[in-house]
Amino acid sequence: MGSTVLSLRIDGELLDRLRSHAAKRGMSVQDYVARTLIREDFDERFKTAVDETEKFYGAPDAPRDHVRPSAGIA
């Protein structure tokens, strides 16, 4: 898989928060942002798969909250 450059213009306060979050995890801002985007993409694909499965097999009798697969991951 190749990589592509993505350039963003963001607010200084947001960049400071991203730096802080990344530093807490011992990561660069670039790695932190990429990891966050990858996790969010996985969450969306997982939810879509659950929704499609429920459509195919029918929804459970009682409504349940979907658990985000990234819950609890630091």
Secondary structure by P-SEA (a helix, b strand, c coil): cbbbbbbbbbcaaaaaaaaaaaaaacccaaaaaaaaaaaaaaaaaaaaaaaaaaaaaccccccccccccccccc
